[in-house]
Amino acid sequence: MSVTQNLQQRRRDRLRFQLRRKSVGRPRLSVFRSGKHIYAQVIDDAEGRTLASASSLDGALREGLKTGADRDAATAVGKLVAERAVAAGVTKVVFDRGSYLYHGRVKALADAAREGGLAF
């Protein structure tokens, strides 16, 4: 494992440990971003299942986006995952940004999810 991967893994583990302590039974809104796309899913860790998910690869979003790797795509994914989570009966979540800093695409997705009805 390279030094960068090791640091990312430590950052991710540290954040997940804090989330487990603070979540108090709430589902987790997990974000993954790649160079070309962004993905989000609401996960119930107690049952080990995904309650709602969205990505820039979804058919409805893909047509309206120039690329899946910009802030506009992140905003659209945030709104869509919030809409699907509310439809599944989830309104309160904890935000899991993984090893990513809270800015740019990750922040845009979080803000859009808040506007869509999720509280965190």
Long-range contacts (C-beta under 8 A, 24 or more apart in sequence): 8-99, 9-99, 11-99, 12-98, 12-99, 15-96, 15-97, 15-98, 15-99, 16-96, 19-94, 19-96, 20-45, 22-94, 23-94, 26-92, 26-93, 26-94, 27-51, 27-85, 27-90, 27-93, 27-94, 28-93, 28-94, 28-95, 28-96, 29-81, 29-85, 29-93, 29-94, 29-95, 29-96, 29-113, 29-118, 29-120, 30-96, 30-98, 31-95, 31-96, 31-97, 31-98, 31-100, 31-106, 31-109, 31-110, 32-98, 33-69, 33-74, 33-100, 33-105, 33-106, 34-69, 35-69, 36-67, 36-68, 36-69, 37-68, 37-69, 37-73, 38-68, 38-69, 38-73, 38-74, 38-77, 38-105, 38-109, 39-77, 40-77, 40-78, 40-81, 40-109, 40-113, 41-81, 42-81, 42-84, 42-85, 42-88, 42-90, 42-93, 51-85, 51-88, 51-90, 52-81, 52-84, 52-85, 52-87, 52-88, 52-90, 53-81, 53-84, 54-80, 54-81, 54-84, 69-105, 70-105, 71-104, 71-105, 71-108, 73-105, 74-104, 74-105, 74-106, 74-108, 74-109, 74-112, 75-108, 75-109, 75-111, 75-112, 76-112, 77-109, 77-112, 78-108, 78-109, 78-110, 78-111, 78-112, 78-113, 78-115, 78-116, 79-112, 79-113, 79-115, 79-116, 80-116, 81-109, 81-113, 81-116, 82-112, 82-113, 82-114, 82-115, 82-116, 82-117, 82-118, 83-116, 83-117, 85-117, 85-118, 86-116, 86-117, 86-118, 90-118, 91-117, 91-118, 91-119, 92-118, 92-119, 92-120, 93-118, 93-119, 93-120, 94-120, 95-120
